Amino acid sequence: MRVAIIAPPFICVPPKVYGGTELFIAELAKGLQTIGIDVVVYTNGESTIDVETRWLYKKAQWPIQGEIYDNLKDVNHTSWAIRDAVETCDIIHINNVPGLACSRFVDVPFVYTIHHPHLEDLSKFYAHFPHIHYVTISDFQRRFEKMPQVQTVNDGLDLSLYEFKPKKQDYLCFLGRIAPIKGTHLAIEVAKKAGIPLKIAGEVQPIFRDYFESQIKPHIDGKWVEYIGEADLEAKNELLGNSMAMLFPIQWNEPFGLVMVEAMACGKPVVNTSLD
């Protein structure tokens, strides 16, 4: 059996730093290959995953620069990938919405993993493609979807890549995008009220630059609140492994939350914080 896995074209597989979907795709591809399934990943030319890769765009691009141009880039990449994959693959696994529209023209089974939170307009769009085998990444996420073929397969990680450090240092950590829905500002408030230093790691996307400048940066003093920037795997192991716990004060319906698995893989508890 040969399986095509189509990633969005913007972030490397596996990601160098940020990229939850791309980390999922990398682990899925390696897992399928381990059990003897032939895999090809459609991504960008900078990806380093140790399976066959094909690409239309040589360079990674993140963050995206504009909704219209970059959505067209995603459509171009995905439609090309599906046209190429249908020649040699038995199953096509898509991870972005544009691939659904292309499935109308291809007589190969499709699997679509839903990485987005529930949005009514997206669900209405899914309803036009009842032949797709949909996969949600949590049972909570699945409760909101009504497609005829939908089941849950939780995200997974290679636990051997994560380190358990028996001795912890006196700090809490936050790991994730620096965005209001992720609750970075709440993590700062909780850490200050608890009297425990906080280390923050994550990407500041252009759309949330004002949020970072107004609600996060004024608290960064290098002592009680420290921002260490984006974190690759080595930095994640250091940050999570040495911390007392990871704060996870999300303000939205997170479909899964892969970073929680990363924290627990390092032996650290995840604290869903509240100021109430």
Secondary structure, 3 states (H helix, E strand, C coil): CEEEEECCCCCCCCCCCCCHHHHHHHHHHHHHHHCCCEEEEEECCCCCCCCEEEECCCCCCCCCCCHHHHHHHHHHHHHHHHHHHCCCCCEEEECCCHHHHHHHHCCCCEEEEECCCCCHHHHHHHCCCCCCEEEECCHHHHCCCCCCCEEECCCCCCHHHCCCCCCCCCCEEEECCCCHHHCHHHHHHHHHHHCCCEEEECCCCHHHHHHHHHHHHHHCCCCCEEECCCCCHHHHHHHHHHCCEEECCCCCCCCCCHHHHHHHHCCCCEECCCCC
